């Protein structure tokens, strides 16, 4: 079996011209930057830093953010090189297919489906929760929960997913404009909250900057079994007792806040819909990443400076709003609540786009049913977009998906590792290909990036790894029963597509 058969870059690019499966190029670098900020700056900017400070790193969560930002930023540069060279939908899946082969590409595509499906569903669910919180804070007597007998049904996730699904069906540019306007307003709210928060910062709250390590159960109150399952994999493998704070807390905090930087693999999936992608994709990704690192660092400084991490640890679900409440600024809760509602809405749109483009790329290659990759008159895969929207909305509305949210990180990190490793492979394999952006320090820097991402994976919990392995087993079953036998590369169809595109170019 040819499990590691690879597509050529020429075959990959030729697919983008296939009749009935063409995406429309109408995005600019600014659209991509805003898209990256939209997906990375959601509710997490108001909560993940406070939780990492309370239960992992204390004030040193600032270092955790810096570590996660550097690792993610370096991985993003690898994405930028590939996206400028192969501006095709599919992101890490497509890049991997051209370098390390079909089986690994399937694994990454399956991981990205895991990431975006669960992230989209979780965030749509939380959007409904925060929307109801905002309505309650404003004193309005409205609720989106619908009781059907003994069953509670939340309409909010369905409404927000349906709204963005309709926008994306009518064109990526239309969705990007609406998303962009909401994102600019969201950034303004973050800046306002940070400026106000600085007036409450006390230097004493940063001491000790790196709290001494202590047993996890002493603070979290978890039982012995849950503490073992919740500890980082490397601690469990080395027999280390579960602990928080100290240097291990900084590292586990970095693994947690890495969730805050997710989104740029989603941006890369839109490279096939970008005008002048060789220039605009690297520029859009770079600008967006810089904006996000700056915003998260500022929020981390304000959160840990306003109140002691010990006070945050006493709360069930600490957030930036919690910090304002503890200093007596309850009015900020309304503004932060509105910011969260806006923030989560923009995240949902980009995840719906990313999930659809991953499935679209895998379907166009034949690894999933080909009918899913047909595009309509607006240059978008309308039927697939609707199917994805329905699935995300139903999962969000009907299931308790909180336990799945931590699986998003591991899917993304695994994709980052393979993209980083693929940089030196492609440099050696196809050195003549034009690259508008080149990752510096090849091959050692990409290898170090891969190792850094793997280290962050090892800092995820044992339970997350168990769930991840179950997801992979399901993926292998689908690939070996369907994908391998229907892949266009294996059947020789891609060579015919390349020949047709070459003839079309020659004949004008």
N, C-alpha and C positions, 0 to 999 in steps of 0.2 A: 504494500500500500504506500502511495506517495503522500505521506502525511505532511511533509514539509515542502511541497511544491510551492513555488513563488510566482506571483504575477510580475511582469515587467512594468516599469514606469509607463512605457508607451501604451501597453494594454490598459493600464489603469486610467490614464488620461483619455484614451479612445472611448472608454465606456461612457464618459460624460456627454458624448455627442450622440448616443444611441437614441434613435427616434422614439418618442413616447416616454422616455425616461430621462429627460433633460431638465436640469434646474436652471432657473433664471438668475443671472448675475446682476445684482443691483445694490449691494451693500458697500459701504465705504469703510475706511479704517476707523472713523469715529463711531460708526454703527457697531463695529466689533468691540471697541473699547468699552462702550456703554453696555454692550451685551455681557462682557466679562464682569463689569462692576455690578450689573443687575443681578447676575446669578450668584456672585460671591458675597455681596453685601445684602444679606437678608436679615432674618430675625437673629441670626448668629452673632451679628455685630453687637447686639444689645444683651446677649445672654452667654455665649460660649466663653468669653473672656472671664466673666465673673465666676462661672462654674469651674473653669480650669484653675483660677486663683484659689477658690474655696476648697477644692477637693484634690488638687494636684500640686501646684507650685507656689502658692502664695503670691507675693508681689513679683517674684521671679517669672511669673507668667509672661511678663514683658519679653524675657529671653526666649520663652517658649514660642511666642509669636514671631520673634526674629528668626529662630531656627526654622520654623515651619515656612515662613515667608521666603527665606533664602533657598530652601530645598525646592519649594514649589516654583519659585522664580527661575531657578536653574533648569528645572524640568520643562518649564514653559519655553525657554530658549531652544530646547531640543524640538519641541512642537513647532516653533517658529521656522526652524530650518526645513523641516519636512513639509510644512504647509506651504512654504514659499516655493518648494521644489515640486510637490505633488498636490496642487490645490483641488482636492477631490473630497467629497463628502465621506464621512466615516472616521475621521480623526485617527486615533491610535490603531484602530482596526485596519484601516487602509494602509497606514505606514508599515505596520507589522507584516501585512500580506506581501509587500514588495521586498521584504528583507529576510525575515526568519521563517516564513512559510505559512501555509494555510491553517494547520492545526493551532499554532500559537495565535494566529489572527482570530480564529474562532473563539479561543479562550478569552482574548481581550475584548472581542465584540460582545461575548456573553457577559463578561464582567461589567462592561459599560452599560449594557441593558439593565443589569442588576443595580448599578449606581443610579441611573437616571429614572428607572421605573420606581424604585423605592424612594428615592429623594423627591421625585415629583409627587408621589402619593402622600408621603409624610408631610411635606410642606403644604400641600393642598389641605390636608387635615388640620394642620396647625393654623393655617390661614383662617379657617372657620372658627377655631378656638379664640384666636386673637381678635377676630372681627367681633365676636360676641363680647369679649372683654372690653373692647373700645366702645361698643354700644352701651354696655353697662356703666362705664365710666362717664359717658355723656348723659346718662340718665334717661335714655330712650327705652321705652317698653316694647322691645322687639327681640325675637329670638329665632335663629335659623334652624334649631333642632325641631324635627318633626317626629311625633310619637305615633307609631303604628302598632297599636296593642301594647305588648310588652317590649317592642323593638324600637330603639331610637335611631332615627335616620337624619343625618346632617345634610341640609341642602347646600350649605355654603361651598364645600369643595366642588360640587357639581357645577354650581354657577360660575365660579372663577375659572375652572378648567374649560367649560363650554365657551366662555367669553374669549379666551386666548386661542382655543382651537379654531373658532370661526375666523379670527384675525389671521392666523397662520395659513388657513386654507385659501384666503384671498390674497396672500402674498407675504413673503418674509419681510419685505420692506415696510409694509403696513404695520405688521406686528412690532417691528423694530422701532418705528416712530412713536407708537403709543408707549412701548416699554421704555424708550429713551426719555420721554417727557416725565414719566413716573420716576425714573431713576434719578434724574436731575433734582427733582423735588426731594427724593429720599436722601441724597447726598447733602442737600441743604439742611435737612433735619438733623443728620448726624453731626455736621459742623456746628450747628447751633447748640446741640446738647453738649458737645465736647467743650465749647467755649464757656458755657454756663458752669459745667462741671469743674473746670479749673479753679473757679472761685471757692470751691469747697475742699480742694486738695490740701492735705496736711502732710508734711514731711515725715512725721512720726509713723504714719501708716505704712511707710515703705521699710520699716525696721521690724524684724530682721528681713532683709531682702530675700534671702534664701532660707526659709524656715528649716530647722533640724528635722531629719527624717523621723517618722513615727509609724507604728503599725496602722494599717488602713482601717481595721475594724474598730480601733479606738475612736476614730472620728466619724466614720460612715455608719457604724452600728450594724453592719452586715453580719450575717452568720458565717461560720467557717467555710461552708460550701460555696456560698455566693461570693465571698471574698476571694477564694481560690479561682473561681471562674471569671471574676471581674479583673483579676490582676493581669498585667502585661504578659504576653506569651514567654518572653525571655526570662522573666522572673520565675514563672512557673517551671520552665525547662531547667533552670539552674538551681531550683529548690529554695530560692530566696523567699522569705516570708513577705506576704503582701504589705506594702508600705506606701505612704504618700509623703510629699514634700522632699526636701533635699534635692540632690542632682537627679536621682531617678524620677522624682516628681516633675522636674523641668522637662525631662524627656517624654514622659507619659503625657504631660500637658501639651507638648508640641504635637504629639500624635492626635490628641483630641482637637486642638485648635486648627489642625490641618484642614478639618472640615470647613473652616472659615474661608479657605483659599480655593475651594473647588469651583470649577466653572470654565477654566481655560481649555480643558479638553473639549468642552461643549462648544466654545468659540471656534476651535479648529474644525469642528464638523461643518461650519458654515463657510469654509474657504471656497467651496465650489459655487457659492452664491455671491462671491465678492468680486467687485470690479478690480482689475489689475492686482490679482492676489499675491503675486511675487513681491510686491511692495507693501500693499495694504495689510496683509495678514500679520507679518512680523511687527509692523508699526502699531497696529491696533492691539495686538496681544501685549506688547511691551508697555504701552501707555496705560492700559487698563490695569495691568499687574502693579505698576508703580502706585497708582491711585489707591489701590486696595491695601497694599502694605502700609502706606502712610496712615490711612484711616483706622485700620485695626490697631496699629501701634498707639495712636493717640487715645483711642477708646480704652485700651488696656491700661495706660498710664492714669487716665481719669478714674476708672473703676477702682483700681487698687489704691489710689491716692485719696479718694473720698472717704472710704471706710476701711477698717482693718479686715484682712482676709479671714480672721477668726470670727468676726461678726457675720461675714458672708456665709461661712461654713455652717452657721446655726440655722440658716434658712433652708427650706425644702428645695426650692428652685431659684437660686440667686441669679440676679440679672442687673443690668445697669439701672433699671427702674428701682430695684431693691436698694441700691446704693443711694439714690436720690431720696427714697422714703426714709432711710435710716438717718439722713442729715436733715430731715424735716421739709424737703422740697417736694411735697406730694403733687404739686401742680405739674411737675415734669412727667408724671406717669401718663397723662393724657397725650402729651406730645410724642413720647416714646411709643405709646400704644398705636398711635396713628402711623408713626414711622415704620413700625413692625408690619402693620397691615399693608402699607405700600411696598415695603421691602419684600415681603413674601410673595406678593402678587407678581412682581417683576421676575423673581426666581422661577416661578411656575412656568412662565412663558418660555424662558430660555431652555428649561429642562424638557418641556414638551417638544421644542424644536430639536434639541440634541438627541432625544430618544428616537424621534421619527427618522432623523438622518442616519443614525446608526443602523436601525432596522432596514431603512431604504438601501444603504450601501450593501449590507449582507444579502438582501433580497436580490439586488441587481446582479450580484455575483452568483446567485443560485443556491447559496447556503441556507436561505430561507425561501419560501414560495415566491416565485418571480412576480406574481400578480400584485404583490405589495409595493413594488417599485414603479408603478405606472404614475405618470404625472398628468395633471389636467391643464386646462386652458390658462390658468394663472401661473404655470411653471412650478407648481408645488405638488407633492404626492398627496392629493386631497383625501383620497379614501383611507390611506394609511394614517394620515394625521387625525382623521375622525376616529379610526379604530383605537389609536393610541390614547386619544382624549377620553374615550369611553372607558378603556381599561383603567387608566389612572384615576378617573373620577369615581369609578365603582370601588376600586381598592381603597381609596381615601374615605369614601362614605360608609363602607360596610365593614371594614376590618380594623382591628386594633393593631396599628402598625408601628407603635412606638418602639417595639423591640427590634425592628428592622433598620432603624435609622443609623445605627453604628456600623452596618454593613456597607454603607456608601463609601466610607473611607478606604476600606480594603480593596474594593473594586477599582477605585481611582489610582491608588498607589501601585497596584500591580500593572496597570496600564502605563504609568509613568516609568516604571522600571524597564519595560520592554522598549518603549520609545527611546529612552536614553541609550540602551544597549544597541539599538538599531542605527544610531548615528555613525559610529565607527565602521559598522558592517556595510552601510550604504556608501560611505566615503571610499572604502576599499573596492566595493563591488561596482559602483558607477561613479568614478571620480570626475568624469567629463560633464555630468549633468549641471546645468546652471543653478546656482543657489544665490538668491537675493540676500539671504542672511546665512551666516556660517557660525555654528556653535564654536566658541574659542576653546583651545586646550585639548583638541581631539588627539588621542582617544582617552586620555586619562581623566579629564573633567567629566565626560559622559559616564565613565565607569564609576567615578566617585558619586555622581548624582544617583546612579542606580543603587549603589550601596547605601546611600543616605535614605533613599525611599524604602529600601528593604528594612533598614533599621527602624524606621517609623512603623512599618508593618509589624515588626516584632514587638513594638510597644502597644499594639492593640490587644484587646482582651482575649483570653482563651476561648470564651464563648463565641466571640466574633469569628475566630478562626474555624471553629467547628461548623458554624452556619455557612461560612464561605466554602468549605470543603463539600458540604452537602449540595450547594448551588452548582459547584463545578461538576459533580457527579451527574446531576440532571443535564447539564450542558453537554457532557460527553455522550450521554445516551442519545440526545437529539442529533448531535453531529454524526455519530457513527450509524445511526438508523436513517438519517435523511440527508444532512448537509454534504457529507463526503461524496455520496452517489449522485447528487444533483448539481454539484459545483460546476460552473461554466468552464473554469480553468481545466478541470479534469476531463471534460467532454470535448475540449478543443474549441469551444464557441468563442472564446476571447480572441483567438488568432483570427477568426473570421471577422470579428468586430473591428480589429485593428486594420485588417486588409480593406474593409469597406470604408473606414475613415480615411485611409491613405488614398484610395481611389477617389473619394469625394474631394480631398484636398488638391489632388493632381488635376482633376477635371473642373476645378473651380466651383 
